[in-house]
């Protein structure tokens, strides 16, 4: 039964990650356009940071699961 609890926790974590990432990616164009009104360079940095965070989380998770 311990494996079932682990699978449930993994599924909940994956669902939360997908929800947060999905919302961030859905609203990112509006946020970047709003920031771009102040500074285009800052808008690019924010866009790259959001996309980089998505891949960063996946990279950290893959490194953690190799152990």
Secondary structure, DSSP 8 states (H G I E B T S, - for coil): -HHHHHHHHHHHHHHHHHHHHHHHHHHHHHHHHHHHTT-HHHHHHHHHHHHHHHHHHHHHHHHHHT-
